[in-house]
Amino acid sequence: MIRHDLPPHAWRKSSFSDETDPLCIEMQPTPDSLVAIGDSKARPRGAFVFALHTWATFVHSIRKGTLQPTR
C-alpha cells in the first residue's frame, strides 16, 4: 500500500546514510502502527507502508544474508 498523508518532519534517515547524501531511504512509524518507507528525493510519490513484523523480518533477513528471491 502507498500512503501520501505522512508528516514531512517525521522522516528518519537510515543509519547507513551520510548526512550530506541526498539519495537515501527514509522511514517513519505511522499512527496506525505501520512502518512507512520512502525515497528522500521523491517524497511526492508517497511511501510504501508495511506491518512492523513484515518490515522487521525483511531487515533481519538483509542483515543475516538470508533473503531469498521469490519465484
C-alpha positions, -999 to 999 in steps of 0.1 A, spaced: 0 0 0 12 35 -7 5 65 16 7 102 9 -6 116 42 26 114 62 41 143 81 73 156 64 90 163 98 88 126 110 111 110 84 144 94 97 173 86 75 190 52 75 219 50 99 239 39 68 232 73 51 257 101 51 242 134 63 252 151 31 239 123 8 206 133 -7 199 98 -21 186 76 7 158 56 20 139 71 50 114 56 74 88 67 99 64 50 121 27 58 114 0 64 140 -17 32 129 13 11 139 28 6 104 62 15 91 64 39 61 94 36 38 101 65 14 126 78 -11 140 111 2 143 125 -33 108 116 -44 85 122 -14 56 134 -36 53 98 -49 43 86 -15 57 59 7 52 22 10 38 10 43 43 -23 59 33 -40 91 60 -37 117 66 -75 118 69 -77 80 95 -48 79 114 -63 108 116 -97 91 128 -81 59 156 -61 77 166 -91 97 169 -112 65 191 -85 49 214 -83 79 218 -121 81 222 -125 43 193 -150 42 169 -131 19 159 -154 -9 143 -142 -42 107 -153 -48 98 -172 -79 
